[in-house]
Amino acid sequence: MRVISNKSLREFAALYPDADLPLQGWRKLMEHARPRSYADLKKLSNSVDRVGSYYVFDLGGNKYRVIAAIHFDRQMLYVRHVFTHVEYDRWRL
């Protein structure tokens, strides 16, 4: 799967250095994966939930959230937001 874009992950990690390892590990996992559905994605990463038309990944021991749009047919994952857990809770309100 192609991940668009690593730039947003790097920018977030510049603000939160502890996030770099979990974010890059997740990116590599997604890049090597070929899920065809949410069920396949859930098998790959049990920390993912579907919220509306987006997929929310809990990373770094539940410290960080990656909000993504995924087009399974084209094998494209678009990173829409990267948040800390607290930022995500405020964003959802």
N, C-alpha and C positions, 0 to 999 in steps of 0.2 A: 504494500500500500504506500502511496506517495503522501508524505506529510508536508503540508503547506501551513505555516512556515516555521522553520527552526529559529528564525530571527526573533520571533515573539518569545520563544522559550529562553533564548539567550538573554534578551533584555530583562525578563523577569528574574533570571538567575543572577544578573548583575546587581539587582536590588536585594535579592535573597540568596546569597551564595550557597546555603545549605540545600537549595532546591535544584541546583545544577545536576547533581548525580541522579536523583530520581527522574527528573524531566528528560535528561538525555537517555537514560535507560529505557524509559517509556517510549521515546521517539524511535529508538532502535528496534524495540519489540514491535511497534506498529509498522515500521518500514519493512520488516521481514515477514509480516503476517499477511494472509490473504483471506480475511473473513468475508463471507458472502451474505451475512445477516447479523442481526443483533444477537441471536443465539450463539453464533460462532464467536462473536466479539466477547460475549460473556464467558465463554469457555476459555478464551485467551487471557482475559483480565476480569476477574470476578469483582473488581472494584469499580466497574462501570455501571452507570444507570442511564436510562433514557428519560429525558425531561423535555417534553414537547417534541420538537424536531431536532433537538441536540442530544449529544452524548456527553455525560459528565464523568470524568475519571478522577478518582481520589488517589492521590500520590503522596509519597513521602510519609507514610504512617498517618494518613488522613490530615496532613498539614496543608496540602496544596490541591487545587482543583484545576483541571484543564477542561474547558468547554469546547467541544468540537462538533462540526458538521461533517457527516460522513456520507459519501456517495459510494455504496458498495459496488454498484455496477461498473463504475469507472475506477475503483480502487483509489479514491482520493479522500484524504482527511484534511479538513481545514481547521486550524486552531483559531477559534474565535476569541477566547479570553483565557487568561491564566490568572488565578487568584490564590491568595492564602485562604484558609478555611474561614476566617473572620470576614475577609472581603467578600467571599462568595455568599455568606449569610446576609450581609448588608445588600448585596446586589440583587438577591432574590426577593427582597421585601418590596 
